[in-house]
């Protein structure tokens, strides 16, 4: 795991607010939203229904760009991820 990202994630383990996300990541804030299509929406598919409320209890920070093949491969090599160091 990238050292900068690990330091960032460690911020969630403390009572202090986390630092801003590393470059290349975006915040998806906690909250509720409607997911899916209303039953009467023309052109919607059966797998989009029923429309329902989804609640995220915690914010999260996905990468803002697609993962490259190289990043994917690096994430699956055991030697590319160090053992997490808990404070």
PyMOL Python script that loads the backbone (N, CA, C, O; Angstrom):
from pymol import cmd

cmd.read_pdbstr("""\
ATOM      1  N   UNK A   1       0.850  -1.177   0.000  1.00  0.00           N
ATOM      2  CA  UNK A   1       0.000   0.000   0.000  1.00  0.00           C
ATOM      3  C   UNK A   1       0.888   1.230   0.000  1.00  0.00           C
ATOM      4  O   UNK A   1       1.920   1.260   0.670  1.00  0.00           O
ATOM      5  N   UNK A   2       0.492   2.222  -0.737  1.00  0.00           N
ATOM      6  CA  UNK A   2       1.223   3.475  -0.803  1.00  0.00           C
ATOM      7  C   UNK A   2       1.339   4.070   0.597  1.00  0.00           C
ATOM      8  O   UNK A   2       0.349   4.141   1.326  1.00  0.00           O
ATOM      9  N   UNK A   3       2.534   4.494   0.972  1.00  0.00           N
ATOM     10  CA  UNK A   3       2.781   5.012   2.325  1.00  0.00           C
ATOM     11  C   UNK A   3       1.898   6.221   2.628  1.00  0.00           C
ATOM     12  O   UNK A   3       1.381   6.347   3.738  1.00  0.00           O
ATOM     13  N   UNK A   4       1.725   7.103   1.655  1.00  0.00           N
ATOM     14  CA  UNK A   4       0.905   8.299   1.868  1.00  0.00           C
ATOM     15  C   UNK A   4      -0.541   7.907   2.165  1.00  0.00           C
ATOM     16  O   UNK A   4      -1.187   8.503   3.026  1.00  0.00           O
ATOM     17  N   UNK A   5      -1.046   6.898   1.446  1.00  0.00           N
ATOM     18  CA  UNK A   5      -2.415   6.460   1.663  1.00  0.00           C
ATOM     19  C   UNK A   5      -2.545   5.797   3.031  1.00  0.00           C
ATOM     20  O   UNK A   5      -3.540   6.011   3.722  1.00  0.00           O
ATOM     21  N   UNK A   6      -1.557   4.997   3.433  1.00  0.00           N
ATOM     22  CA  UNK A   6      -1.641   4.335   4.730  1.00  0.00           C
ATOM     23  C   UNK A   6      -1.659   5.363   5.862  1.00  0.00           C
ATOM     24  O   UNK A   6      -2.436   5.222   6.806  1.00  0.00           O
ATOM     25  N   UNK A   7      -0.823   6.383   5.782  1.00  0.00           N
ATOM     26  CA  UNK A   7      -0.825   7.432   6.800  1.00  0.00           C
ATOM     27  C   UNK A   7      -2.201   8.081   6.848  1.00  0.00           C
ATOM     28  O   UNK A   7      -2.715   8.384   7.924  1.00  0.00           O
ATOM     29  N   UNK A   8      -2.790   8.291   5.683  1.00  0.00           N
ATOM     30  CA  UNK A   8      -4.115   8.885   5.627  1.00  0.00           C
ATOM     31  C   UNK A   8      -5.145   7.988   6.304  1.00  0.00           C
ATOM     32  O   UNK A   8      -5.953   8.461   7.102  1.00  0.00           O
ATOM     33  N   UNK A   9      -5.119   6.696   5.987  1.00  0.00           N
ATOM     34  CA  UNK A   9      -6.088   5.771   6.556  1.00  0.00           C
ATOM     35  C   UNK A   9      -5.915   5.633   8.060  1.00  0.00           C
ATOM     36  O   UNK A   9      -6.897   5.420   8.772  1.00  0.00           O
ATOM     37  N   UNK A  10      -4.700   5.749   8.557  1.00  0.00           N
ATOM     38  CA  UNK A  10      -4.475   5.681   9.991  1.00  0.00           C
ATOM     39  C   UNK A  10      -5.234   6.783  10.724  1.00  0.00           C
ATOM     40  O   UNK A  10      -5.579   6.624  11.894  1.00  0.00           O
ATOM     41  N   UNK A  11      -5.496   7.900  10.041  1.00  0.00           N
ATOM     42  CA  UNK A  11      -6.241   8.987  10.648  1.00  0.00           C
ATOM     43  C   UNK A  11      -7.633   8.567  11.095  1.00  0.00           C
ATOM     44  O   UNK A  11      -8.189   9.163  12.017  1.00  0.00           O
ATOM     45  N   UNK A  12      -8.205   7.546  10.453  1.00  0.00           N
ATOM     46  CA  UNK A  12      -9.528   7.067  10.835  1.00  0.00           C
ATOM     47  C   UNK A  12      -9.494   6.283  12.137  1.00  0.00           C
ATOM     48  O   UNK A  12     -10.537   6.074  12.756  1.00  0.00           O
ATOM     49  N   UNK A  13      -8.315   5.848  12.564  1.00  0.00           N
ATOM     50  CA  UNK A  13      -8.201   5.057  13.776  1.00  0.00           C
ATOM     51  C   UNK A  13      -8.075   5.931  15.019  1.00  0.00           C
ATOM     52  O   UNK A  13      -8.078   5.416  16.137  1.00  0.00           O
ATOM     53  N   UNK A  14      -7.965   7.222  14.840  1.00  0.00           N
ATOM     54  CA  UNK A  14      -7.834   8.130  15.980  1.00  0.00           C
ATOM     55  C   UNK A  14      -9.095   8.967  16.117  1.00  0.00           C
ATOM     56  O   UNK A  14      -9.953   8.977  15.234  1.00  0.00           O
ATOM     57  N   UNK A  15      -9.191   9.666  17.237  1.00  0.00           N
ATOM     58  CA  UNK A  15     -10.356  10.518  17.471  1.00  0.00           C
ATOM     59  C   UNK A  15     -10.256  11.846  16.730  1.00  0.00           C
ATOM     60  O   UNK A  15     -11.242  12.573  16.609  1.00  0.00           O
ATOM     61  N   UNK A  16      -9.057  12.158  16.233  1.00  0.00           N
ATOM     62  CA  UNK A  16      -8.867  13.413  15.510  1.00  0.00           C
ATOM     63  C   UNK A  16      -9.433  13.301  14.103  1.00  0.00           C
ATOM     64  O   UNK A  16      -9.459  12.211  13.532  1.00  0.00           O
ATOM     65  N   UNK A  17      -9.890  14.422  13.532  1.00  0.00           N
ATOM     66  CA  UNK A  17     -10.381  14.361  12.154  1.00  0.00           C
ATOM     67  C   UNK A  17      -9.249  13.955  11.214  1.00  0.00           C
ATOM     68  O   UNK A  17      -8.100  14.348  11.415  1.00  0.00           O
ATOM     69  N   UNK A  18      -9.575  13.162  10.180  1.00  0.00           N
ATOM     70  CA  UNK A  18      -8.523  12.728   9.260  1.00  0.00           C
ATOM     71  C   UNK A  18      -7.996  13.896   8.436  1.00  0.00           C
ATOM     72  O   UNK A  18      -8.696  14.888   8.230  1.00  0.00           O
ATOM     73  N   UNK A  19      -6.761  13.773   7.968  1.00  0.00           N
ATOM     74  CA  UNK A  19      -6.213  14.814   7.090  1.00  0.00           C
ATOM     75  C   UNK A  19      -6.935  14.784   5.743  1.00  0.00           C
ATOM     76  O   UNK A  19      -7.686  13.847   5.472  1.00  0.00           O
ATOM     77  N   UNK A  20      -6.723  15.788   4.898  1.00  0.00           N
ATOM     78  CA  UNK A  20      -7.351  15.759   3.579  1.00  0.00           C
ATOM     79  C   UNK A  20      -6.888  14.527   2.801  1.00  0.00           C
ATOM     80  O   UNK A  20      -5.792  14.019   3.041  1.00  0.00           O
ATOM     81  N   UNK A  21      -7.717  14.044   1.869  1.00  0.00           N
ATOM     82  CA  UNK A  21      -7.332  12.840   1.131  1.00  0.00           C
ATOM     83  C   UNK A  21      -6.089  13.068   0.287  1.00  0.00           C
ATOM     84  O   UNK A  21      -5.805  14.193  -0.122  1.00  0.00           O
ATOM     85  N   UNK A  22      -5.342  11.988   0.027  1.00  0.00           N
ATOM     86  CA  UNK A  22      -4.166  12.107  -0.832  1.00  0.00           C
ATOM     87  C   UNK A  22      -4.573  12.550  -2.239  1.00  0.00           C
ATOM     88  O   UNK A  22      -5.728  12.405  -2.638  1.00  0.00           O
ATOM     89  N   UNK A  23      -3.631  13.079  -2.965  1.00  0.00           N
ATOM     90  CA  UNK A  23      -3.886  13.489  -4.346  1.00  0.00           C
ATOM     91  C   UNK A  23      -4.424  12.294  -5.133  1.00  0.00           C
ATOM     92  O   UNK A  23      -3.928  11.175  -5.000  1.00  0.00           O
ATOM     93  N   UNK A  24      -5.427  12.544  -5.941  1.00  0.00           N
ATOM     94  CA  UNK A  24      -5.978  11.485  -6.776  1.00  0.00           C
ATOM     95  C   UNK A  24      -7.157  10.751  -6.159  1.00  0.00           C
ATOM     96  O   UNK A  24      -7.693   9.824  -6.769  1.00  0.00           O
ATOM     97  N   UNK A  25      -7.576  11.153  -4.946  1.00  0.00           N
ATOM     98  CA  UNK A  25      -8.716  10.526  -4.292  1.00  0.00           C
ATOM     99  C   UNK A  25      -9.785  11.587  -4.047  1.00  0.00           C
ATOM    100  O   UNK A  25      -9.474  12.772  -3.931  1.00  0.00           O
ATOM    101  N   UNK A  26     -11.035  11.161  -3.969  1.00  0.00           N
ATOM    102  CA  UNK A  26     -12.141  12.078  -3.716  1.00  0.00           C
ATOM    103  C   UNK A  26     -12.977  11.553  -2.551  1.00  0.00           C
ATOM    104  O   UNK A  26     -13.030  10.348  -2.307  1.00  0.00           O
ATOM    105  N   UNK A  27     -13.626  12.470  -1.838  1.00  0.00           N
ATOM    106  CA  UNK A  27     -14.464  12.064  -0.709  1.00  0.00           C
ATOM    107  C   UNK A  27     -15.884  11.773  -1.163  1.00  0.00           C
ATOM    108  O   UNK A  27     -16.486  12.562  -1.891  1.00  0.00           O
ATOM    109  N   UNK A  28     -16.413  10.645  -0.733  1.00  0.00           N
ATOM    110  CA  UNK A  28     -17.836  10.343  -0.842  1.00  0.00           C
ATOM    111  C   UNK A  28     -18.355  10.478   0.583  1.00  0.00           C
ATOM    112  O   UNK A  28     -18.068   9.625   1.423  1.00  0.00           O
ATOM    113  N   UNK A  29     -19.115  11.535   0.872  1.00  0.00           N
ATOM    114  CA  UNK A  29     -19.505  11.801   2.257  1.00  0.00           C
ATOM    115  C   UNK A  29     -20.559  10.818   2.770  1.00  0.00           C
ATOM    116  O   UNK A  29     -21.321  10.236   1.999  1.00  0.00           O
ATOM    117  N   UNK A  30     -20.578  10.654   4.086  1.00  0.00           N
ATOM    118  CA  UNK A  30     -21.629   9.861   4.719  1.00  0.00           C
ATOM    119  C   UNK A  30     -22.967  10.553   4.478  1.00  0.00           C
ATOM    120  O   UNK A  30     -23.020  11.774   4.336  1.00  0.00           O
ATOM    121  N   UNK A  31     -24.034   9.784   4.433  1.00  0.00           N
ATOM    122  CA  UNK A  31     -25.358  10.346   4.225  1.00  0.00           C
ATOM    123  C   UNK A  31     -26.268   9.339   3.559  1.00  0.00           C
ATOM    124  O   UNK A  31     -25.895   8.180   3.381  1.00  0.00           O
ATOM    125  N   UNK A  32     -27.444   9.769   3.195  1.00  0.00           N
ATOM    126  CA  UNK A  32     -28.438   8.892   2.566  1.00  0.00           C
ATOM    127  C   UNK A  32     -28.796   9.420   1.177  1.00  0.00           C
ATOM    128  O   UNK A  32     -28.762  10.623   0.918  1.00  0.00           O
ATOM    129  N   UNK A  33     -29.138   8.489   0.301  1.00  0.00           N
ATOM    130  CA  UNK A  33     -29.568   8.859  -1.046  1.00  0.00           C
ATOM    131  C   UNK A  33     -30.475   7.768  -1.590  1.00  0.00           C
ATOM    132  O   UNK A  33     -30.475   6.641  -1.095  1.00  0.00           O
ATOM    133  N   UNK A  34     -31.253   8.115  -2.618  1.00  0.00           N
ATOM    134  CA  UNK A  34     -32.107   7.131  -3.274  1.00  0.00           C
ATOM    135  C   UNK A  34     -31.330   6.425  -4.363  1.00  0.00           C
ATOM    136  O   UNK A  34     -30.658   7.065  -5.172  1.00  0.00           O
ATOM    137  N   UNK A  35     -31.421   5.107  -4.385  1.00  0.00           N
ATOM    138  CA  UNK A  35     -30.749   4.314  -5.414  1.00  0.00           C
ATOM    139  C   UNK A  35     -31.821   3.527  -6.163  1.00  0.00           C
ATOM    140  O   UNK A  35     -32.754   2.993  -5.563  1.00  0.00           O
ATOM    141  N   UNK A  36     -31.672   3.466  -7.468  1.00  0.00           N
ATOM    142  CA  UNK A  36     -32.605   2.697  -8.274  1.00  0.00           C
ATOM    143  C   UNK A  36     -33.593   3.589  -9.000  1.00  0.00           C
ATOM    144  O   UNK A  36     -33.593   4.813  -8.864  1.00  0.00           O
ATOM    145  N   UNK A  37     -34.428   2.927  -9.773  1.00  0.00           N
ATOM    146  CA  UNK A  37     -35.397   3.648 -10.607  1.00  0.00           C
ATOM    147  C   UNK A  37     -36.805   3.497 -10.042  1.00  0.00           C
ATOM    148  O   UNK A  37     -37.161   2.441  -9.520  1.00  0.00           O
ATOM    149  N   UNK A  38     -37.604   4.555 -10.148  1.00  0.00           N
ATOM    150  CA  UNK A  38     -39.013   4.427  -9.756  1.00  0.00           C
ATOM    151  C   UNK A  38     -39.693   3.373 -10.635  1.00  0.00           C
ATOM    152  O   UNK A  38     -39.299   3.168 -11.783  1.00  0.00           O
ATOM    153  N   UNK A  39     -40.698   2.717 -10.096  1.00  0.00           N
ATOM    154  CA  UNK A  39     -41.385   1.637 -10.818  1.00  0.00           C
ATOM    155  C   UNK A  39     -41.976   2.098 -12.149  1.00  0.00           C
ATOM    156  O   UNK A  39     -42.089   1.304 -13.083  1.00  0.00           O
ATOM    157  N   UNK A  40     -42.356   3.384 -12.244  1.00  0.00           N
ATOM    158  CA  UNK A  40     -43.005   3.874 -13.463  1.00  0.00           C
ATOM    159  C   UNK A  40     -42.033   4.549 -14.440  1.00  0.00           C
ATOM    160  O   UNK A  40     -42.476   5.167 -15.408  1.00  0.00           O
ATOM    161  N   UNK A  41     -40.737   4.446 -14.208  1.00  0.00           N
ATOM    162  CA  UNK A  41     -39.770   5.097 -15.099  1.00  0.00           C
ATOM    163  C   UNK A  41     -39.632   4.312 -16.397  1.00  0.00           C
ATOM    164  O   UNK A  41     -39.258   3.140 -16.388  1.00  0.00           O
ATOM    165  N   UNK A  42     -39.939   4.970 -17.516  1.00  0.00           N
ATOM    166  CA  UNK A  42     -39.821   4.324 -18.821  1.00  0.00           C
ATOM    167  C   UNK A  42     -38.359   4.017 -19.127  1.00  0.00           C
ATOM    168  O   UNK A  42     -37.480   4.846 -18.894  1.00  0.00           O
ATOM    169  N   UNK A  43     -38.112   2.848 -19.640  1.00  0.00           N
ATOM    170  CA  UNK A  43     -36.762   2.461 -20.034  1.00  0.00           C
ATOM    171  C   UNK A  43     -35.929   1.873 -18.913  1.00  0.00           C
ATOM    172  O   UNK A  43     -34.813   1.416 -19.156  1.00  0.00           O
ATOM    173  N   UNK A  44     -36.443   1.872 -17.683  1.00  0.00           N
ATOM    174  CA  UNK A  44     -35.656   1.279 -16.593  1.00  0.00           C
ATOM    175  C   UNK A  44     -35.767  -0.239 -16.654  1.00  0.00           C
ATOM    176  O   UNK A  44     -36.719  -0.795 -17.201  1.00  0.00           O
ATOM    177  N   UNK A  45     -34.762  -0.889 -16.073  1.00  0.00           N
ATOM    178  CA  UNK A  45     -34.707  -2.358 -16.094  1.00  0.00           C
ATOM    179  C   UNK A  45     -35.141  -2.912 -14.741  1.00  0.00           C
ATOM    180  O   UNK A  45     -35.125  -2.208 -13.731  1.00  0.00           O
ATOM    181  N   UNK A  46     -35.519  -4.157 -14.740  1.00  0.00           N
ATOM    182  CA  UNK A  46     -35.980  -4.816 -13.516  1.00  0.00           C
ATOM    183  C   UNK A  46     -34.892  -4.816 -12.436  1.00  0.00           C
ATOM    184  O   UNK A  46     -35.206  -4.760 -11.247  1.00  0.00           O
ATOM    185  N   UNK A  47     -33.615  -4.879 -12.841  1.00  0.00           N
ATOM    186  CA  UNK A  47     -32.536  -4.909 -11.842  1.00  0.00           C
ATOM    187  C   UNK A  47     -32.250  -3.526 -11.245  1.00  0.00           C
ATOM    188  O   UNK A  47     -31.376  -3.394 -10.389  1.00  0.00           O
ATOM    189  N   UNK A  48     -32.979  -2.497 -11.691  1.00  0.00           N
ATOM    190  CA  UNK A  48     -32.852  -1.153 -11.127  1.00  0.00           C
ATOM    191  C   UNK A  48     -33.953  -0.867 -10.104  1.00  0.00           C
ATOM    192  O   UNK A  48     -33.996   0.219  -9.524  1.00  0.00           O
ATOM    193  N   UNK A  49     -34.829  -1.825  -9.884  1.00  0.00           N
ATOM    194  CA  UNK A  49     -35.958  -1.633  -8.979  1.00  0.00           C
ATOM    195  C   UNK A  49     -35.914  -2.672  -7.876  1.00  0.00           C
ATOM    196  O   UNK A  49     -35.305  -3.725  -8.062  1.00  0.00           O
ATOM    197  N   UNK A  50     -36.531  -2.419  -6.744  1.00  0.00           N
ATOM    198  CA  UNK A  50     -37.254  -1.203  -6.400  1.00  0.00           C
ATOM    199  C   UNK A  50     -36.300  -0.084  -6.001  1.00  0.00           C
ATOM    200  O   UNK A  50     -35.174  -0.328  -5.568  1.00  0.00           O
ATOM    201  N   UNK A  51     -36.767   1.121  -6.155  1.00  0.00           N
ATOM    202  CA  UNK A  51     -35.990   2.267  -5.692  1.00  0.00           C
ATOM    203  C   UNK A  51     -35.961   2.200  -4.163  1.00  0.00           C
ATOM    204  O   UNK A  51     -36.982   1.925  -3.532  1.00  0.00           O
ATOM    205  N   UNK A  52     -34.800   2.449  -3.574  1.00  0.00           N
ATOM    206  CA  UNK A  52     -34.673   2.330  -2.124  1.00  0.00           C
ATOM    207  C   UNK A  52     -33.636   3.313  -1.595  1.00  0.00           C
ATOM    208  O   UNK A  52     -32.800   3.823  -2.342  1.00  0.00           O
ATOM    209  N   UNK A  53     -33.708   3.566  -0.298  1.00  0.00           N
ATOM    210  CA  UNK A  53     -32.772   4.475   0.354  1.00  0.00           C
ATOM    211  C   UNK A  53     -31.523   3.704   0.763  1.00  0.00           C
ATOM    212  O   UNK A  53     -31.607   2.620   1.339  1.00  0.00           O
ATOM    213  N   UNK A  54     -30.383   4.271   0.459  1.00  0.00           N
ATOM    214  CA  UNK A  54     -29.091   3.712   0.871  1.00  0.00           C
ATOM    215  C   UNK A  54     -28.461   4.716   1.829  1.00  0.00           C
ATOM    216  O   UNK A  54     -28.458   5.918   1.563  1.00  0.00           O
ATOM    217  N   UNK A  55     -27.933   4.226   2.930  1.00  0.00           N
ATOM    218  CA  UNK A  55     -27.292   5.096   3.907  1.00  0.00           C
ATOM    219  C   UNK A  55     -25.836   4.688   4.078  1.00  0.00           C
ATOM    220  O   UNK A  55     -25.533   3.539   4.399  1.00  0.00           O
ATOM    221  N   UNK A  56     -24.944   5.638   3.862  1.00  0.00           N
ATOM    222  CA  UNK A  56     -23.514   5.442   4.124  1.00  0.00           C
ATOM    223  C   UNK A  56     -23.246   6.010   5.505  1.00  0.00           C
ATOM    224  O   UNK A  56     -23.432   7.205   5.731  1.00  0.00           O
ATOM    225  N   UNK A  57     -22.813   5.168   6.432  1.00  0.00           N
ATOM    226  CA  UNK A  57     -22.595   5.632   7.802  1.00  0.00           C
ATOM    227  C   UNK A  57     -21.240   6.293   7.976  1.00  0.00           C
ATOM    228  O   UNK A  57     -21.015   7.006   8.954  1.00  0.00           O
ATOM    229  N   UNK A  58     -20.327   6.059   7.023  1.00  0.00           N
ATOM    230  CA  UNK A  58     -19.004   6.677   7.080  1.00  0.00           C
ATOM    231  C   UNK A  58     -18.622   7.171   5.692  1.00  0.00           C
ATOM    232  O   UNK A  58     -19.015   6.585   4.684  1.00  0.00           O
ATOM    233  N   UNK A  59     -17.864   8.239   5.649  1.00  0.00           N
ATOM    234  CA  UNK A  59     -17.326   8.714   4.374  1.00  0.00           C
ATOM    235  C   UNK A  59     -16.268   7.728   3.892  1.00  0.00           C
ATOM    236  O   UNK A  59     -15.682   6.996   4.690  1.00  0.00           O
ATOM    237  N   UNK A  60     -16.030   7.714   2.598  1.00  0.00           N
ATOM    238  CA  UNK A  60     -14.914   6.932   2.079  1.00  0.00           C
ATOM    239  C   UNK A  60     -14.288   7.675   0.911  1.00  0.00           C
ATOM    240  O   UNK A  60     -14.866   8.622   0.378  1.00  0.00           O
ATOM    241  N   UNK A  61     -13.104   7.235   0.523  1.00  0.00           N
ATOM    242  CA  UNK A  61     -12.295   7.972  -0.435  1.00  0.00           C
ATOM    243  C   UNK A  61     -11.795   7.061  -1.556  1.00  0.00           C
ATOM    244  O   UNK A  61     -10.701   6.505  -1.463  1.00  0.00           O
ATOM    245  N   UNK A  62     -12.588   6.911  -2.605  1.00  0.00           N
ATOM    246  CA  UNK A  62     -12.108   6.110  -3.735  1.00  0.00           C
ATOM    247  C   UNK A  62     -11.133   6.914  -4.596  1.00  0.00           C
ATOM    248  O   UNK A  62     -11.090   8.143  -4.545  1.00  0.00           O
ATOM    249  N   UNK A  63     -10.368   6.191  -5.373  1.00  0.00           N
ATOM    250  CA  UNK A  63      -9.458   6.840  -6.324  1.00  0.00           C
ATOM    251  C   UNK A  63     -10.307   7.546  -7.370  1.00  0.00           C
ATOM    252  O   UNK A  63     -11.334   7.016  -7.795  1.00  0.00           O
ATOM    253  N   UNK A  64      -9.895   8.723  -7.785  1.00  0.00           N
ATOM    254  CA  UNK A  64     -10.701   9.522  -8.713  1.00  0.00           C
ATOM    255  C   UNK A  64     -10.511   9.110 -10.175  1.00  0.00           C
ATOM    256  O   UNK A  64     -11.231   9.588 -11.051  1.00  0.00           O
ATOM    257  N   UNK A  65      -9.559   8.237 -10.438  1.00  0.00           N
ATOM    258  CA  UNK A  65      -9.336   7.747 -11.801  1.00  0.00           C
ATOM    259  C   UNK A  65      -9.403   6.228 -11.791  1.00  0.00           C
ATOM    260  O   UNK A  65      -9.343   5.599 -10.735  1.00  0.00           O
ATOM    261  N   UNK A  66      -9.524   5.660 -12.954  1.00  0.00           N
ATOM    262  CA  UNK A  66      -9.548   4.211 -13.061  1.00  0.00           C
ATOM    263  C   UNK A  66      -8.214   3.630 -12.601  1.00  0.00           C
ATOM    264  O   UNK A  66      -7.165   4.256 -12.748  1.00  0.00           O
ATOM    265  N   UNK A  67      -8.273   2.438 -12.049  1.00  0.00           N
ATOM    266  CA  UNK A  67      -7.057   1.739 -11.653  1.00  0.00           C
ATOM    267  C   UNK A  67      -6.413   1.182 -12.921  1.00  0.00           C
ATOM    268  O   UNK A  67      -7.081   0.549 -13.739  1.00  0.00           O
ATOM    269  N   UNK A  68      -5.126   1.419 -13.075  1.00  0.00           N
ATOM    270  CA  UNK A  68      -4.425   0.902 -14.255  1.00  0.00           C
ATOM    271  C   UNK A  68      -4.134  -0.586 -14.060  1.00  0.00           C
ATOM    272  O   UNK A  68      -4.190  -1.095 -12.940  1.00  0.00           O
ATOM    273  N   UNK A  69      -3.827  -1.271 -15.144  1.00  0.00           N
ATOM    274  CA  UNK A  69      -3.445  -2.679 -15.047  1.00  0.00           C
ATOM    275  C   UNK A  69      -2.245  -2.845 -14.129  1.00  0.00           C
ATOM    276  O   UNK A  69      -2.198  -3.787 -13.337  1.00  0.00           O
ATOM    277  N   UNK A  70      -1.274  -1.941 -14.226  1.00  0.00           N
ATOM    278  CA  UNK A  70      -0.080  -2.016 -13.387  1.00  0.00           C
ATOM    279  C   UNK A  70      -0.440  -1.864 -11.907  1.00  0.00           C
ATOM    280  O   UNK A  70       0.069  -2.613 -11.073  1.00  0.00           O
ATOM    281  N   UNK A  71      -1.300  -0.916 -11.571  1.00  0.00           N
ATOM    282  CA  UNK A  71      -1.716  -0.731 -10.181  1.00  0.00           C
ATOM    283  C   UNK A  71      -2.445  -1.975  -9.667  1.00  0.00           C
ATOM    284  O   UNK A  71      -2.252  -2.390  -8.524  1.00  0.00           O
ATOM    285  N   UNK A  72      -3.265  -2.552 -10.506  1.00  0.00           N
ATOM    286  CA  UNK A  72      -3.995  -3.754 -10.126  1.00  0.00           C
ATOM    287  C   UNK A  72      -3.026  -4.891  -9.821  1.00  0.00           C
ATOM    288  O   UNK A  72      -3.162  -5.580  -8.810  1.00  0.00           O
ATOM    289  N   UNK A  73      -2.062  -5.079 -10.691  1.00  0.00           N
ATOM    290  CA  UNK A  73      -1.083  -6.147 -10.487  1.00  0.00           C
ATOM    291  C   UNK A  73      -0.249  -5.902  -9.239  1.00  0.00           C
ATOM    292  O   UNK A  73       0.031  -6.837  -8.488  1.00  0.00           O
ATOM    293  N   UNK A  74       0.152  -4.655  -9.008  1.00  0.00           N
ATOM    294  CA  UNK A  74       0.952  -4.336  -7.823  1.00  0.00           C
ATOM    295  C   UNK A  74       0.171  -4.596  -6.541  1.00  0.00           C
ATOM    296  O   UNK A  74       0.749  -5.007  -5.535  1.00  0.00           O
ATOM    297  N   UNK A  75      -1.112  -4.365  -6.570  1.00  0.00           N
ATOM    298  CA  UNK A  75      -1.940  -4.591  -5.390  1.00  0.00           C
ATOM    299  C   UNK A  75      -2.132  -6.052  -5.053  1.00  0.00           C
ATOM    300  O   UNK A  75      -2.573  -6.380  -3.952  1.00  0.00           O
ATOM    301  N   UNK A  76      -1.808  -6.939  -5.984  1.00  0.00           N
ATOM    302  CA  UNK A  76      -1.962  -8.370  -5.746  1.00  0.00           C
ATOM    303  C   UNK A  76      -0.639  -9.070  -5.474  1.00  0.00           C
ATOM    304  O   UNK A  76      -0.604 -10.292  -5.334  1.00  0.00           O
ATOM    305  N   UNK A  77       0.437  -8.318  -5.399  1.00  0.00           N
ATOM    306  CA  UNK A  77       1.733  -8.905  -5.040  1.00  0.00           C
ATOM    307  C   UNK A  77       1.930  -8.742  -3.544  1.00  0.00           C
ATOM    308  O   UNK A  77       1.939  -7.616  -3.047  1.00  0.00           O
ATOM    309  N   UNK A  78       2.089  -9.840  -2.815  1.00  0.00           N
ATOM    310  CA  UNK A  78       2.247  -9.724  -1.358  1.00  0.00           C
ATOM    311  C   UNK A  78       3.391  -8.802  -0.947  1.00  0.00           C
ATOM    312  O   UNK A  78       3.293  -8.114   0.069  1.00  0.00           O
ATOM    313  N   UNK A  79       4.467  -8.782  -1.719  1.00  0.00           N
ATOM    314  CA  UNK A  79       5.611  -7.958  -1.335  1.00  0.00           C
ATOM    315  C   UNK A  79       5.339  -6.472  -1.543  1.00  0.00           C
ATOM    316  O   UNK A  79       6.098  -5.641  -1.045  1.00  0.00           O
ATOM    317  N   UNK A  80       4.270  -6.113  -2.268  1.00  0.00           N
ATOM    318  CA  UNK A  80       3.967  -4.699  -2.504  1.00  0.00           C
ATOM    319  C   UNK A  80       3.201  -4.078  -1.348  1.00  0.00           C
ATOM    320  O   UNK A  80       3.071  -2.856  -1.282  1.00  0.00           O
ATOM    321  N   UNK A  81       2.701  -4.887  -0.450  1.00  0.00           N
ATOM    322  CA  UNK A  81       1.931  -4.388   0.701  1.00  0.00           C
ATOM    323  C   UNK A  81       2.661  -4.742   1.981  1.00  0.00           C
ATOM    324  O   UNK A  81       2.855  -5.915   2.298  1.00  0.00           O
ATOM    325  N   UNK A  82       3.056  -3.733   2.698  1.00  0.00           N
ATOM    326  CA  UNK A  82       3.696  -3.980   3.980  1.00  0.00           C
ATOM    327  C   UNK A  82       2.662  -4.325   5.039  1.00  0.00           C
ATOM    328  O   UNK A  82       1.470  -4.073   4.865  1.00  0.00           O
ATOM    329  N   UNK A  83       3.127  -4.902   6.133  1.00  0.00           N
ATOM    330  CA  UNK A  83       2.246  -5.204   7.254  1.00  0.00           C
ATOM    331  C   UNK A  83       1.802  -3.893   7.891  1.00  0.00           C
ATOM    332  O   UNK A  83       2.641  -3.038   8.176  1.00  0.00           O
ATOM    333  N   UNK A  84       0.497  -3.714   8.122  1.00  0.00           N
ATOM    334  CA  UNK A  84       0.036  -2.471   8.757  1.00  0.00           C
ATOM    335  C   UNK A  84       0.669  -2.285  10.122  1.00  0.00           C
ATOM    336  O   UNK A  84       0.768  -3.226  10.909  1.00  0.00           O
ATOM    337  N   UNK A  85       1.091  -1.077  10.388  1.00  0.00           N
ATOM    338  CA  UNK A  85       1.688  -0.734  11.678  1.00  0.00           C
ATOM    339  C   UNK A  85       0.649   0.021  12.497  1.00  0.00           C
ATOM    340  O   UNK A  85       0.283   1.145  12.158  1.00  0.00           O
ATOM    341  N   UNK A  86       0.185  -0.585  13.553  1.00  0.00           N
ATOM    342  CA  UNK A  86      -0.817   0.053  14.402  1.00  0.00           C
ATOM    343  C   UNK A  86      -0.102   0.839  15.501  1.00  0.00           C
ATOM    344  O   UNK A  86       0.824   0.335  16.136  1.00  0.00           O
ATOM    345  N   UNK A  87      -0.541   2.075  15.717  1.00  0.00           N
ATOM    346  CA  UNK A  87       0.089   2.927  16.736  1.00  0.00           C
ATOM    347  C   UNK A  87      -0.416   2.570  18.119  1.00  0.00           C
ATOM    348  O   UNK A  87       0.000   3.179  19.105  1.00  0.00           O
TER     349      UNK A  87
END
""", "prot")
cmd.dss("prot")
cmd.show_as("cartoon", "prot")
cmd.util.cbc("prot")
cmd.orient("prot")
